[in-house]
């Protein structure tokens, strides 16, 4: 019986680190507002650039993509 409680206690103590490693979901632009540090934190740059194509990072990303694209062969 004592061994079961030990295993259960260890399991319960380990769960919060896994389940709550990152609070909050992502909005339609691929990020969320960072409450601790302020500002906006992006996880999915493609979604962000679809929402904010005027941002410098999106313009740079777009030009890099066109430079690195291979010609399409038909």
N, C-alpha and C positions, 0 to 999 in steps of 0.2 A: 504493500500500500504506500509506504514511504517513497519508493522509487517512482511511482506514478505521479505523486505530487511534485517531485523534483523535476521530472520531465515536463509536466504541465507548467510549472513556474518558469522554467527556462524558455519554453515555447511562447508563453505570454509576454515575457520580457523582450523577446526578439521581434515580435510582430510589429510594434510601433515603428521601428526603424525601417522596416520594409514597406509598410502601408502608408506611412506619412512622410516619406522622404521628400515629397514635393507637393505642397499644398496648392490647390486651385487647378482649374482646368484651363484649356486654351480657348481663346475666342476665335471668331471666324477668320481673323488675320494671322493666326498661327502663333500667338503669344499671349501674354497677360501682364497686368500691371504689377510691378515688383513693390510690394508693401514695405519690405524691410529697407531696401536701398533707394527706393523711389524710381521713377521712370518706367519704361516698358521693356520687358524681357521677351526676346523672340526665340522660339524653338523651331519653327518651320519657315525658313526664309522665303520659299516659293509662295506660300500663302501671304506672307507679309508684303512681298513685292507686288502681288496681285492687288492688294488693298492700297499700297502706297508706292506706285511706280516712280513718283517724283523724287524719292529719297536717294541720296548719293550712293548708298550701298547697292541699291537696286539698279541704278544706271551703270555702275561699275560691273556688277554681276552680268547684266545684259550684254555689255560690250565684250566681256571675257568669253561668254558663251558663243557669240558670233565669231570671234577670232579663232576659237578652238574647234568649231564645227567642221567636220569633214564634208566634202562635197557629196551630194547624193548621186549615186550611180543608178541609172534606170536600165 
